[in-house]
Amino acid sequence: MASKLVFIVTFVFDLIAFGLAVAAERRRSTATIVQDSEQNYNYCVYNSDVATGYGVGAFVLLLASQILIMIASRCFCCGKALSPTGSRAWAIILFIACWICFTIAELCLFGGSIRNAYHTKYRTIFGENPPSCQTLRKGVFGAGAAFVFFAAITSELYYLCYSKASDSFQAHGGGEAGVRLGTYK
């Protein structure tokens, strides 16, 4: 039987991770070029770096959710055998899809957090080419949020199918465990 507690906890983790990823996209760093007339140079000024924290928070919560699902299902490969039904086939497909979505989401969130935290520190002489104020490309955290959503759906469905296939399995056909032999004369 699928645990309702596992469903609720992973749903809450995934929901918060999705919200943090969306917030990170909306609050990612931007930069402006400032001219300092006294010192005669240009430099970059970055706004708040809160998106990095949001991205890391979403990364950690999605990771916790994935670990919880994998522990509850014994990572699909450990534990008792599954019943050869449609639920087992769907569990296999959803297990693969779950890991693909999870990996893409984690890469977007982690990479976006690192790139968002990077701020150029150099300056140029006033009147020359302005400095390159590098910032995170728009949509990285958004893609992470989308894949957090897909990972949440596929992991929940995987756990449901895994539980259904696990509950319906009966070892040795439900009867005797031994091999029947005819009587000796």
N, CA and C of each residue as an Amber inpcrd file, in Angstrom:
protein
   555
   0.8420000  -1.1770000   0.0000000   0.0000000   0.0000000   0.0000000
   0.8910000   1.2460000   0.0000000   0.5800000   2.1720000  -0.8450000
   1.3300000   3.4230000  -0.9270000   1.0740000   4.2310000   0.3420000
   2.1300000   4.7540000   0.9070000   2.0350000   5.5170000   2.1420000
   1.5230000   6.9320000   1.8500000   0.4620000   7.3050000   2.5420000
  -0.0880000   8.6540000   2.3800000   0.8830000   9.7010000   2.9120000
   1.6290000   9.3480000   3.9470000   2.5960000  10.2710000   4.5160000
   3.6990000  10.5920000   3.4950000   4.1650000   9.5780000   2.7700000
   5.1900000   9.8020000   1.7380000   4.6330000  10.7160000   0.6500000
   3.3900000  10.4680000   0.2340000   2.7610000  11.3260000  -0.7730000
   2.6680000  12.7720000  -0.3040000   2.2160000  12.9680000   0.9130000
   2.0180000  14.3230000   1.4220000   3.3500000  15.0550000   1.5700000
   4.3300000  14.3960000   2.1680000   5.6280000  15.0480000   2.4020000
   6.3060000  15.3860000   1.0780000   6.3210000  14.4450000   0.1430000
   6.9640000  14.7290000  -1.1450000   6.1980000  15.7960000  -1.9230000
   4.8800000  15.7950000  -1.8200000   4.0990000  16.8340000  -2.4920000
   4.4370000  18.2130000  -1.9350000   4.5330000  18.3150000  -0.6130000
   4.8540000  19.6010000   0.0210000   6.2670000  20.0420000  -0.3810000
   7.2370000  19.1130000  -0.3320000   8.6070000  19.4530000  -0.7430000
   8.6460000  19.9250000  -2.1860000   7.9630000  19.2040000  -3.0610000
   7.9680000  19.5660000  -4.4830000   7.2570000  20.8880000  -4.7330000
   6.1710000  21.1290000  -4.0260000   5.4410000  22.3880000  -4.1740000
   6.3000000  23.5760000  -3.7340000   6.9850000  23.4250000  -2.6050000
   7.8490000  24.5080000  -2.1380000   9.0280000  24.6990000  -3.0840000
   9.6010000  23.5890000  -3.5710000  10.7230000  23.6790000  -4.5230000
  10.2920000  24.3950000  -5.7960000   9.0910000  24.1010000  -6.2800000
   8.5630000  24.7720000  -7.4700000   8.4050000  26.2720000  -7.2070000
   7.8210000  26.6160000  -6.0600000   7.6430000  28.0270000  -5.7100000
   8.9660000  28.7650000  -5.5890000   9.9580000  28.1290000  -5.0070000
  11.2750000  28.7590000  -4.8880000  11.9380000  28.9370000  -6.2480000
  11.7670000  27.9660000  -7.1410000  12.3540000  28.0850000  -8.4800000
  11.7010000  29.2240000  -9.2640000  10.3890000  29.3650000  -9.1330000
   9.6910000  30.4680000  -9.8000000  10.1370000  31.8100000  -9.2050000
  10.2670000  31.8560000  -7.8780000  10.7230000  33.0860000  -7.2260000
  12.1550000  33.4200000  -7.6450000  12.9890000  32.4120000  -7.8100000
  14.3660000  32.6470000  -8.2450000  14.3940000  33.2340000  -9.6490000
  13.5130000  32.7620000 -10.5110000  13.4450000  33.3010000 -11.8810000
  13.0310000  34.7690000 -11.8480000  12.0870000  35.1050000 -11.0050000
  11.5970000  36.4880000 -10.9450000  12.5980000  37.4310000 -10.2770000
  13.4580000  36.9050000  -9.4000000  14.3670000  37.7520000  -8.6360000
  15.8310000  37.5750000  -9.0180000  16.0980000  37.0370000 -10.2040000
  17.5010000  36.8130000 -10.5900000  18.2310000  38.1490000 -10.6870000
  19.5390000  38.0860000 -10.5430000  20.3600000  39.2960000 -10.5030000
  20.3460000  40.0430000 -11.8280000  20.3410000  41.3580000 -11.7340000
  20.5260000  42.2300000 -12.8910000  21.6560000  43.1910000 -12.5460000
  22.2380000  43.7780000 -13.5710000  23.3820000  44.6710000 -13.3450000
  23.2060000  45.9560000 -14.1320000  23.7930000  47.0110000 -13.6070000
  23.8400000  48.2910000 -14.3060000  25.2870000  48.7920000 -14.3000000
  25.6240000  49.5430000 -15.3230000  26.9620000  50.1200000 -15.4230000
  26.9310000  51.5000000 -14.7810000  27.8350000  51.7120000 -13.8600000
  27.9130000  52.9830000 -13.1370000  29.2120000  53.6720000 -13.5290000
  29.1140000  54.9610000 -13.7870000  30.3050000  55.7500000 -14.1190000
  30.7190000  56.5360000 -12.8820000  31.9480000  56.3430000 -12.4850000
  32.4940000  57.0690000 -11.3450000  33.3770000  58.1870000 -11.8800000
  32.8870000  59.4080000 -11.8270000  33.6220000  60.5350000 -12.4230000
  34.8620000  60.9220000 -11.6100000  34.8340000  60.7080000 -10.3180000
  35.9950000  61.0650000  -9.5030000  37.1970000  60.1650000  -9.7780000
  36.9310000  58.8710000  -9.9080000  38.0220000  57.9170000 -10.1320000
  38.2570000  57.6590000 -11.6130000  37.3630000  58.1350000 -12.4540000
  37.5080000  58.0300000 -13.9020000  37.4400000  56.5810000 -14.4200000
  36.4440000  55.8320000 -13.9370000  36.2570000  54.4740000 -14.4630000
  34.7890000  54.0730000 -14.3950000  34.4660000  52.9860000 -15.1330000
  33.1290000  52.3770000 -15.1490000  33.2040000  51.0430000 -14.4050000
  32.1270000  50.6740000 -13.7460000  32.0720000  49.3740000 -13.0830000
  30.6200000  48.8950000 -13.0270000  30.4370000  47.6120000 -12.7210000
  29.1020000  46.9970000 -12.6690000  28.5820000  46.9960000 -11.2330000
  27.3100000  47.3080000 -11.0980000  26.6380000  47.2330000  -9.8090000
  25.4820000  46.2410000  -9.9600000  25.5050000  45.1970000  -9.1110000
  24.4770000  44.1510000  -9.1630000  23.4480000  44.3810000  -8.0690000
  22.2090000  44.0100000  -8.3770000  21.1600000  44.1490000  -7.3730000
  21.1790000  42.9410000  -6.4430000  20.1670000  42.7130000  -5.7030000
  20.0630000  41.6550000  -4.6990000  20.4300000  40.2830000  -5.2590000
  21.0170000  39.4600000  -4.4160000  21.4420000  38.1250000  -4.8190000
  20.5420000  37.0590000  -4.2000000  19.3060000  37.3800000  -3.9240000
  18.3970000  36.4660000  -3.2490000  18.0290000  35.2630000  -4.1280000
  18.0860000  35.3970000  -5.4320000  17.7280000  34.2940000  -6.3300000
  18.6490000  33.0990000  -6.1510000  19.8930000  33.3320000  -5.7990000
  20.8240000  32.2300000  -5.5540000  20.3380000  31.3810000  -4.3870000
  19.9140000  32.0160000  -3.3210000  19.3850000  31.2930000  -2.1640000
  18.1150000  30.5370000  -2.5010000  17.2390000  31.1610000  -3.2790000
  16.0180000  30.4760000  -3.7010000  16.3390000  29.2430000  -4.5450000
  17.2890000  29.3950000  -5.4510000  17.6770000  28.2790000  -6.3110000
  18.2750000  27.1240000  -5.5190000  19.1280000  27.4440000  -4.5490000
  19.7200000  26.3990000  -3.7110000  18.6470000  25.7360000  -2.8480000
  17.7140000  26.5250000  -2.3300000  16.6140000  25.9570000  -1.5480000
  15.7630000  25.0040000  -2.3660000  15.4420000  25.3840000  -3.5890000
  14.6710000  24.5020000  -4.4710000  15.4640000  23.2370000  -4.7810000
  16.7630000  23.3770000  -4.9960000  17.6450000  22.2330000  -5.2630000
  17.5890000  21.2340000  -4.1030000  17.7310000  21.7400000  -2.8730000
  17.7640000  20.8720000  -1.6950000  16.4140000  20.2040000  -1.4620000
  15.3260000  20.9450000  -1.6050000  14.0020000  20.3530000  -1.3790000
  13.6550000  19.3010000  -2.4350000  14.0120000  19.5450000  -3.6880000
  13.7660000  18.5380000  -4.7220000  14.6130000  17.2970000  -4.4730000
  15.8470000  17.4920000  -4.0460000  16.7150000  16.3600000  -3.7070000
  16.1330000  15.5560000  -2.5460000  15.6440000  16.2210000  -1.5160000
  15.0270000  15.5360000  -0.3730000  13.7960000  14.7540000  -0.7980000
  12.9960000  15.3260000  -1.6740000  11.8100000  14.6510000  -2.1760000
  12.1780000  13.3890000  -2.9510000  13.1910000  13.4930000  -3.8030000
  13.6240000  12.3470000  -4.6040000  14.1980000  11.2510000  -3.7020000
  14.9780000  11.6310000  -2.7160000  15.5430000  10.6420000  -1.7930000
  14.4390000   9.9320000  -1.0300000  13.4410000  10.6750000  -0.5790000
  12.3220000  10.0810000   0.1540000  11.5660000   9.0690000  -0.7070000
  11.2800000   9.4210000  -1.9380000  10.5750000   8.4930000  -2.8420000
  11.4240000   7.2490000  -3.1020000  12.7230000   7.4360000  -3.3130000
  13.5900000   6.2950000  -3.6050000  13.7680000   5.3890000  -2.3870000
  13.8100000   5.9530000  -1.1880000  13.8870000   5.1270000   0.0170000
  12.5860000   4.3530000   0.2020000  11.4680000   5.0250000  -0.0080000
  10.1720000   4.3760000   0.1680000   9.9560000   3.2450000  -0.8410000
  10.5000000   3.3820000  -2.0360000  10.3270000   2.3430000  -3.0660000
  11.5500000   1.4510000  -3.2010000  12.5110000   1.6220000  -2.3090000
  13.7650000   0.8610000  -2.3430000  14.4580000   1.0020000  -3.6890000
  14.3660000   2.1980000  -4.2540000  15.0060000   2.5640000  -5.5200000
  14.6990000   1.5830000  -6.6420000  13.5600000   0.9740000  -6.5930000
  13.0330000   0.0920000  -7.6300000  13.7950000  -1.2140000  -7.7920000
  15.0980000  -1.2230000  -7.5530000  15.8880000  -2.4270000  -7.8370000
  16.0840000  -3.3050000  -6.6110000  15.8800000  -2.7940000  -5.4300000
  16.0430000  -3.5760000  -4.2070000  14.6630000  -3.9230000  -3.6650000
  14.5960000  -4.9060000  -2.8340000  13.3220000  -5.2750000  -2.2460000
  12.7030000  -6.4530000  -2.9680000  11.4490000  -6.7200000  -2.6440000
  10.7940000  -7.8940000  -3.2160000  10.4360000  -7.6620000  -4.6830000
  10.2120000  -8.7690000  -5.3700000   9.8900000  -8.7080000  -6.7910000
   8.5120000  -8.0880000  -6.9980000   8.3250000  -7.5410000  -8.1950000
   7.0540000  -6.9040000  -8.5280000   6.2270000  -7.8330000  -9.4040000
   4.9460000  -7.7120000  -9.2600000   4.0130000  -8.4920000 -10.0580000
   4.1330000  -8.1090000 -11.5340000   4.1970000  -9.1010000 -12.4340000
   4.3270000  -8.7770000 -13.8660000   3.0000000  -8.2870000 -14.4530000
   2.6700000  -7.0540000 -14.1510000   1.4160000  -6.4700000 -14.6230000
   1.7170000  -5.1500000 -15.3140000   0.6720000  -4.4700000 -15.7130000
   0.8140000  -3.1420000 -16.3120000   1.3870000  -2.1390000 -15.3350000
   1.1090000  -2.3180000 -14.0340000   1.6440000  -1.4040000 -13.0220000
   3.1630000  -1.4740000 -12.9640000   3.7100000  -2.6740000 -13.1270000
   5.1670000  -2.8110000 -13.1180000   5.7700000  -2.1410000 -14.3460000
   5.1410000  -2.3130000 -15.4940000   5.6430000  -1.6800000 -16.7200000
   5.6040000  -0.1550000 -16.5860000   4.5090000   0.3690000 -16.0510000
   4.4200000   1.8160000 -15.8510000   5.4090000   2.2980000 -14.8000000
   5.6490000   1.4770000 -13.7790000   6.6240000   1.8540000 -12.7530000
   8.0170000   1.9710000 -13.3650000   8.3670000   1.0710000 -14.2580000
   9.6780000   1.1260000 -14.9190000   9.7910000   2.3850000 -15.7740000
   8.7700000   2.6500000 -16.5780000   8.7790000   3.8320000 -17.4560000
   8.8400000   5.1190000 -16.6280000   8.0250000   5.1890000 -15.5890000
   7.9830000   6.3900000 -14.7470000   9.2520000   6.5480000 -13.9150000
   9.8850000   5.4420000 -13.5340000  11.1580000   5.5050000 -12.8160000
  12.2130000   6.1890000 -13.6800000  12.2890000   5.7900000 -14.9270000
  13.2600000   6.3930000 -15.8550000  12.9220000   7.8640000 -16.0990000
  11.6510000   8.1530000 -16.3660000  11.2230000   9.5370000 -16.6110000
  11.4600000  10.4120000 -15.3750000  11.2080000   9.8590000 -14.2180000
  11.4110000  10.5780000 -12.9530000  12.8700000  10.9840000 -12.7940000
  13.7860000  10.0760000 -13.0760000  15.2090000  10.3920000 -12.9320000
  15.6850000  11.3760000 -13.9870000  15.1500000  11.2910000 -15.1800000
  15.5280000  12.2480000 -16.2300000  15.0680000  13.6540000 -15.8510000
  13.8070000  13.7900000 -15.4580000  13.2870000  15.1080000 -15.0600000
  14.0150000  15.6460000 -13.8370000  14.2790000  14.7790000 -12.8720000
  14.9930000  15.1840000 -11.6640000  16.3900000  15.7010000 -12.0110000
  17.1030000  14.9800000 -12.8580000  18.4680000  15.3770000 -13.2260000
  18.4760000  16.7250000 -13.9370000  17.5640000  16.9180000 -14.8880000
  17.5040000  18.1900000 -15.6120000  17.1500000  19.3310000 -14.6640000
  16.1840000  19.1120000 -13.7790000  15.7830000  20.1480000 -12.8260000
  16.9380000  20.5220000 -11.9050000  17.6510000  19.5240000 -11.3980000
  18.7630000  19.8010000 -10.4950000  19.8920000  20.5360000 -11.2100000
  20.1600000  20.1640000 -12.4520000  21.1970000  20.8660000 -13.2110000
  20.8220000  22.3240000 -13.4470000  19.5730000  22.5730000 -13.8030000
  19.1180000  23.9540000 -14.0170000  19.2020000  24.7680000 -12.7250000
  18.7370000  24.1870000 -11.6250000  18.7260000  24.9210000 -10.3590000
  20.1310000  25.1640000  -9.8280000  20.9650000  24.1430000  -9.8590000
  22.3210000  24.2870000  -9.3330000  23.1640000  25.1930000 -10.2260000
  23.1100000  24.9380000 -11.5230000  23.8680000  25.7740000 -12.4610000
  23.3910000  27.2150000 -12.4540000  22.0810000  27.4120000 -12.3870000
  21.5320000  28.7600000 -12.3190000  21.9450000  29.4870000 -11.0510000
  21.9810000  28.7680000  -9.9450000  22.3900000  29.3810000  -8.6760000
  23.8510000  29.8040000  -8.7140000  24.6850000  28.9410000  -9.2720000
  26.1120000  29.2820000  -9.3650000  26.3140000  30.4800000 -10.2850000
  25.6760000  30.4460000 -11.4420000  25.8460000  31.5280000 -12.4200000
  25.2500000  32.8380000 -11.9090000  24.1510000  32.7620000 -11.1840000
  23.5240000  33.9670000 -10.6420000  24.4060000  34.6060000  -9.5670000
  25.1530000  33.7940000  -8.8470000  26.0120000  34.3150000  -7.7830000
  27.2910000  34.9380000  -8.3320000  27.6210000  34.6590000  -9.6000000
  28.8540000  35.1880000 -10.1750000  28.6510000  36.6500000 -10.5750000
  29.5140000  37.5160000 -10.0690000  29.4780000  38.9370000 -10.4040000
  30.8660000  39.3530000 -10.8750000  30.9110000  40.0380000 -12.0110000
  32.2080000  40.5080000 -12.5080000  32.7430000  41.5760000 -11.5630000
  34.0440000  41.5790000 -11.3820000  34.6560000  42.4990000 -10.4190000
  35.5760000  43.5230000 -11.0800000  35.6830000  43.5190000 -12.3820000
  36.6460000  44.4270000 -13.0110000  35.9690000  45.7300000 -13.4270000
  36.7940000  46.6750000 -13.7860000  36.3080000  47.9880000 -14.2250000
  37.1220000  48.4350000 -15.4350000  36.5770000  49.3730000 -16.1490000
  37.2670000  49.8910000 -17.3350000  37.4570000  51.3950000 -17.1850000
  38.3990000  51.8940000 -17.9290000  38.6760000  53.3320000 -17.9080000
  37.5170000  54.0670000 -18.5600000  37.1410000  55.1790000 -17.9680000
  36.0370000  56.0000000 -18.4420000  36.2530000  56.3860000 -19.9110000
  35.2610000  56.1900000 -20.7410000  35.3430000  56.5520000 -22.1500000
  35.6830000  55.3680000 -23.0440000  36.2300000  54.2700000 -22.4890000
  36.5080000  53.0770000 -23.2860000  35.2490000  52.2240000 -23.3420000
  35.4050000  51.0210000 -23.8570000  34.2650000  50.0980000 -23.8920000
  33.7540000  49.8640000 -22.4770000  32.4470000  49.8370000 -22.2910000
  31.9200000  49.6020000 -20.9440000  32.2220000  48.1560000 -20.5080000
  32.2620000  47.9070000 -19.2020000  32.5440000  46.5520000 -18.7320000
  31.3950000  45.6030000 -19.0770000  31.7160000  44.3310000 -19.1700000
  30.7120000  43.3080000 -19.4380000  30.0980000  42.8740000 -18.1110000
  28.8870000  43.2960000 -17.8790000  28.1900000  42.9490000 -16.6370000
  27.4050000  41.6620000 -16.8760000  28.0680000  40.5450000 -16.6770000
  27.4490000  39.2580000 -16.9730000  26.4160000  38.8970000 -15.9240000
  25.2650000  38.4330000 -16.4010000  24.2040000  37.9710000 -15.5150000
  23.6580000  36.6570000 -16.0560000  22.8540000  36.0080000 -15.2390000
  22.2300000  34.7480000 -15.6250000  21.2130000  34.9880000 -16.7310000
  21.2460000  34.1290000 -17.7260000  20.3010000  34.2200000 -18.8320000
  18.8750000  33.9800000 -18.3230000  17.9530000  34.7220000 -18.8770000
  16.5490000  34.6030000 -18.4890000  16.0240000  33.2230000 -18.8680000
  15.3160000  32.5860000 -17.9620000  14.6650000  31.3120000 -18.2430000
  15.3440000  30.0870000 -17.6610000  16.5360000  30.2240000 -17.0790000
  17.2170000  29.0530000 -16.5170000  16.4570000  28.5340000 -15.2970000
  16.1350000  29.4200000 -14.3740000  15.3510000  29.0000000 -13.2160000
  13.9270000  28.6160000 -13.6300000  13.4060000  29.2410000 -14.6750000
  12.0870000  28.8730000 -15.1890000  12.0740000  27.4490000 -15.7240000
  13.1260000  27.0780000 -16.4380000  13.2370000  25.6990000 -16.9210000
  13.3750000  24.7440000 -15.7380000  14.1350000  25.1690000 -14.7340000
  14.2530000  24.3540000 -13.5270000  12.9050000  24.1540000 -12.8590000
  12.0990000  25.2170000 -12.7960000  10.7610000  25.1120000 -12.1990000
   9.8760000  24.1560000 -12.9980000   9.9490000  24.2290000 -14.3160000
   9.1510000  23.3270000 -15.1530000   9.5450000  21.8750000 -14.9170000
  10.8320000  21.6120000 -14.8230000  11.2740000  20.2360000 -14.6010000
  11.0690000  19.7840000 -13.1640000  11.0020000  20.7150000 -12.2180000
  10.5950000  20.3540000 -10.8550000   9.1540000  19.8570000 -10.8950000
   8.3160000  20.5430000 -11.6420000   6.9160000  20.1340000 -11.8010000
   6.8170000  18.7510000 -12.4390000   7.5520000  18.5260000 -13.5280000
   7.5300000  17.2190000 -14.2010000   8.0970000  16.1270000 -13.3030000
   9.1580000  16.4290000 -12.5820000   9.7500000  15.4430000 -11.6650000
   8.7800000  15.0930000 -10.5460000   8.0490000  16.0870000 -10.0630000
   7.0690000  15.8430000  -9.0050000   5.9670000  14.9120000  -9.4900000
   5.4520000  15.1790000 -10.6650000   4.3750000  14.3420000 -11.2060000
   4.8660000  12.9210000 -11.4610000   6.0080000  12.7860000 -12.1320000
   6.4870000  11.4440000 -12.4710000   6.9020000  10.6600000 -11.2290000
   7.4820000  11.3110000 -10.2230000   7.8830000  10.5710000  -9.0220000
   6.6660000  10.1100000  -8.2200000   5.6470000  10.9470000  -8.1270000
   4.4310000  10.5390000  -7.4210000   3.7330000   9.3820000  -8.1510000
   3.6280000   9.4940000  -9.4650000   3.0140000   8.4110000 -10.2330000
   3.8550000   7.1390000 -10.1890000   5.1730000   7.2890000 -10.2200000
   6.0620000   6.1240000 -10.1070000   5.8210000   5.4070000  -8.7860000
   5.7680000   6.1650000  -7.6980000   5.5710000   5.5580000  -6.3850000
   4.2110000   4.8610000  -6.3010000   3.2010000   5.4600000  -6.8900000
   1.8740000   4.8460000  -6.9000000   1.8860000   3.5290000  -7.6790000
   2.4650000   3.5290000  -8.8800000   2.5330000   2.3040000  -9.6860000
   3.4160000   1.2570000  -9.0330000   4.5190000   1.6820000  -8.4530000
   5.4120000   0.7450000  -7.7610000   4.6680000   0.0760000  -6.6050000
   3.9510000   0.8610000  -5.8150000   3.2130000   0.3170000  -4.6780000
   2.1300000  -0.6450000  -5.1280000   1.4480000  -0.3100000  -6.2010000
   0.3850000  -1.1740000  -6.7250000   0.9610000  -2.5010000  -7.2090000
   2.0850000  -2.4500000  -7.9270000   2.7160000  -3.6750000  -8.4200000
   3.3200000  -4.4760000  -7.2740000   3.8290000  -3.8150000  -6.2660000
   4.4360000  -4.4840000  -5.1200000   3.3820000  -5.1760000  -4.2620000
   2.2340000  -4.5450000  -4.0940000   1.1730000  -5.1120000  -3.2640000
   0.5030000  -6.3140000  -3.9170000   0.4610000  -6.3660000  -5.2300000
  -0.2630000  -7.4400000  -5.9090000   0.5910000  -8.6680000  -6.1760000
   1.8790000  -8.6350000  -5.7980000   2.7580000  -9.7830000  -6.0660000
   2.5510000 -10.8640000  -5.0220000   2.3900000 -12.1170000  -5.4950000
   2.2880000 -13.2660000  -4.6090000   3.3820000 -14.2420000  -5.0030000
   4.2950000 -14.4600000  -4.1000000   5.4020000 -15.3660000  -4.3920000
   4.9110000 -16.7970000  -4.5300000   5.4220000 -17.5350000  -5.4930000
   5.1400000 -18.9470000  -5.7470000   3.6600000 -19.1990000  -6.0010000
   2.9610000 -18.2740000  -6.5940000   1.5720000 -18.4690000  -6.9690000
   0.6290000 -18.5210000  -5.7940000   1.0990000 -18.2120000  -4.6150000
   0.2330000 -18.1880000  -3.4440000   0.0180000 -19.5600000  -2.8340000
   0.5410000 -20.6010000  -3.4300000   0.3400000 -21.9630000  -2.9090000
   1.5810000 -22.4730000  -2.2260000   1.8380000 -23.7730000  -2.4520000
   2.9970000 -24.4260000  -1.8630000   4.2910000 -23.8710000  -2.4020000
   5.3050000 -23.8420000  -1.5570000   6.5900000 -23.2900000  -1.9770000
   7.4880000 -24.3510000  -2.5910000   7.2200000 -25.6210000  -2.3670000
   8.0930000 -26.6930000  -2.8440000   7.6600000 -27.2400000  -4.1910000
   8.4720000 -28.1500000  -4.7240000   8.1590000 -28.8290000  -5.9840000
   7.5140000 -30.1570000  -5.6420000   6.4080000 -30.4400000  -6.2720000
   5.6820000 -31.6660000  -5.9880000   6.3140000 -32.8160000  -6.7430000
   6.5140000 -33.8760000  -6.0360000   7.0340000 -35.0990000  -6.6460000
   6.0010000 -36.2150000  -6.4920000   6.0320000 -37.0820000  -7.4340000
   5.1300000 -38.2420000  -7.3190000   5.6250000 -39.1830000  -6.2130000
   4.7460000 -40.0620000  -5.7420000   5.1260000 -40.9870000  -4.6750000
   6.0160000 -42.0750000  -5.2450000   6.9540000 -42.5570000  -4.4230000
   7.8510000 -43.6350000  -4.8330000   7.2130000 -44.9650000  -4.5270000
   7.3980000 -45.9790000  -5.4230000   6.8700000 -47.3170000  -5.1560000
   7.9900000 -48.2670000  -5.0400000
